[in-house]
Amino acid sequence: MNLYDLNNDIIIMNIDGIDIEMKPAICFGKVFDKWLVSKCGKVWSLHFKRIVEGRKSWYNTKDGADRLTYVHLDISTPLGFWGDGSGYLPKYPQANVTRRSIKKHKLVMDTWKPLYDNPPEGIVWEEWEIVRDLPTVYNHISKTIVIDHIDDDVTNNRLDNLRRVTSWDNQHSRKAKGLK
């Protein structure tokens, strides 16, 4: 792994002989500069100096089958980093550290396509320019949209496989595809 330019917004890293564009991670509107995120869904930990895959979360369906629901990462941050008091203390608490579980697809979308500049599907840009500056409307939309994996593979967190949709549209699409 080689870092080429840490003073730029976009960092080019050579991982396994491939140059990959990366940016400091953004999630819930906060820049987390201890991790770098690529458009191809890779997350690099500057602390551990390696790609972080994340943990997979499974859901047990009514018919007894296990279904993979998402991949998430546990991020350690200073106490008060999130500003809203969210996060949890680790099993073995460290001084002034809190942890937060973040879905990998949210990390990729928030880093490369922040909601403020990228309206969810179905909202035209001219309307979005008006409502995004209305705090109550923007907050409502940001809490009610979900990130959909276009190919229905929750491990495929490439930016071009992700889109923001309403939860209704997401469920409608999943049912139409025969998924639950």
C-alpha positions in Angstrom: 0.0 0.0 0.0 1.3 3.4 -0.9 -0.2 6.8 0.0 0.4 9.4 -2.7 -1.0 12.7 -1.5 -2.6 13.1 2.0 -3.1 16.8 1.5 -5.7 16.3 -1.3 -9.4 15.7 -0.8 -9.0 12.5 -2.8 -6.2 10.1 -1.8 -4.9 7.6 -4.4 -3.8 4.4 -2.8 -2.2 1.5 -4.5 -3.7 -1.7 -3.1 -2.7 -5.0 -4.6 -1.2 -3.2 -7.6 -4.4 -1.2 -8.3 -4.7 2.6 -7.8 -7.9 3.3 -5.9 -9.4 6.7 -5.1 -10.2 7.2 -1.4 -11.6 9.9 0.8 -11.8 10.4 4.5 -15.0 8.7 5.8 -18.1 10.7 6.3 -21.1 9.4 8.2 -24.0 11.2 9.8 -22.5 14.4 8.6 -19.3 14.0 10.5 -15.8 13.5 8.9 -14.0 10.5 10.5 -10.4 10.9 9.3 -9.2 7.7 10.8 -10.7 5.7 7.9 -10.6 6.1 4.1 -13.5 5.0 1.9 -13.4 4.1 -1.8 -16.1 4.1 -4.5 -15.6 0.4 -4.8 -16.7 -0.2 -1.2 -13.3 -0.7 0.4 -12.6 0.9 3.8 -9.0 1.4 4.9 -8.1 1.9 8.6 -5.3 4.3 9.0 -4.8 3.0 12.5 -4.5 -0.7 11.6 -3.0 0.1 8.1 -5.3 -2.4 6.3 -8.6 -2.9 4.6 -11.4 -3.4 7.1 -14.1 -5.8 5.9 -16.6 -5.3 8.7 -19.0 -7.7 10.4 -22.0 -9.3 8.7 -25.4 -9.2 10.3 -27.9 -12.0 9.7 -31.6 -12.2 10.0 -33.5 -15.5 10.7 -36.5 -15.6 8.5 -39.9 -17.2 9.4 -39.0 -20.3 7.3 -35.8 -20.8 9.4 -33.4 -19.6 6.8 -30.6 -17.1 7.6 -30.5 -14.1 5.4 -27.6 -11.6 5.3 -29.0 -8.1 6.0 -25.9 -5.8 5.9 -22.3 -5.4 6.7 -21.3 -3.0 9.4 -18.2 -1.5 11.0 -17.5 -0.6 14.6 -15.8 2.8 14.8 -14.0 4.0 17.9 -14.3 7.8 18.4 -13.6 10.3 21.2 -16.4 10.8 23.7 -18.8 13.4 22.4 -17.6 13.0 18.8 -21.1 12.5 17.5 -22.5 15.5 19.4 -25.9 13.7 20.0 -24.6 11.4 22.6 -25.0 8.3 20.4 -22.6 5.4 20.5 -21.8 2.9 23.2 -19.0 2.2 25.6 -16.8 -0.7 24.5 -16.9 -4.0 26.5 -13.5 -3.1 28.0 -13.9 0.7 28.3 -11.0 2.9 27.4 -10.6 6.5 28.6 -12.6 9.0 26.6 -13.6 6.5 23.9 -17.0 5.5 22.6 -17.9 3.1 19.8 -20.6 3.3 17.1 -21.7 0.6 14.6 -22.1 2.0 11.1 -23.4 0.2 8.1 -20.8 0.0 5.4 -23.2 1.0 2.6 -24.0 4.2 4.6 -20.4 5.0 5.0 -19.8 4.7 1.2 -22.9 6.8 0.3 -22.3 9.5 2.8 -18.7 9.8 1.8 -19.1 9.9 -2.0 -22.7 11.1 -2.5 -23.8 13.2 0.5 -27.5 13.5 0.8 -27.5 17.3 0.7 -26.0 17.3 -2.8 -27.7 14.1 -4.1 -31.5 13.8 -3.8 -33.1 10.4 -3.3 -34.6 8.7 -6.3 -37.9 10.2 -7.3 -37.1 13.8 -6.1 -36.2 16.2 -8.9 -33.2 18.5 -8.4 -35.2 21.7 -8.6 -37.5 20.6 -5.8 -34.5 19.2 -3.8 -32.7 22.6 -3.9 -35.7 24.1 -2.1 -36.5 21.4 0.5 -32.9 20.5 1.5 -32.6 23.9 3.2 -35.7 23.4 5.3 -34.3 21.7 8.4 -37.5 19.9 9.4 -38.2 18.5 5.9 -34.5 17.6 5.3 -34.3 15.8 8.7 -37.5 13.9 8.0 -36.3 12.8 4.6 -32.8 11.8 5.9 -34.5 9.6 8.6 -37.0 8.0 6.2 -34.9 7.1 3.2 -32.9 3.9 3.0 -29.9 2.8 0.9 -30.9 0.1 -1.6 -28.4 -2.4 -3.1 -29.5 -2.4 -6.7 -28.3 -6.0 -7.3 -29.7 -7.1 -3.9 -26.2 -8.3 -2.8 -25.7 -6.6 0.6 -21.9 -7.4 0.4 -21.6 -5.4 -2.9 -21.1 -1.9 -1.4 -19.8 -0.3 -4.6 -21.1 3.2 -5.1 -22.6 2.4 -8.5 -24.7 -0.4 -6.8 -26.2 1.9 -4.2 -29.1 4.3 -4.3 -31.2 6.2 -1.8 -34.9 5.4 -2.0 -37.9 5.6 0.3 -38.4 2.5 2.5 -41.8 2.0 0.7 -40.0 1.9 -2.7 -37.3 -0.4 -1.3 -39.9 -2.9 0.0 -42.0 -2.7 -3.2 -38.9 -3.4 -5.3 -37.9 -6.4 -3.0 -41.3 -7.9 -3.2 -41.4 -7.5 -7.0 -38.2 -9.4 -7.1 -39.5 -12.2 -4.9 -37.4 -11.1 -1.9 -38.7 -10.6 1.6 
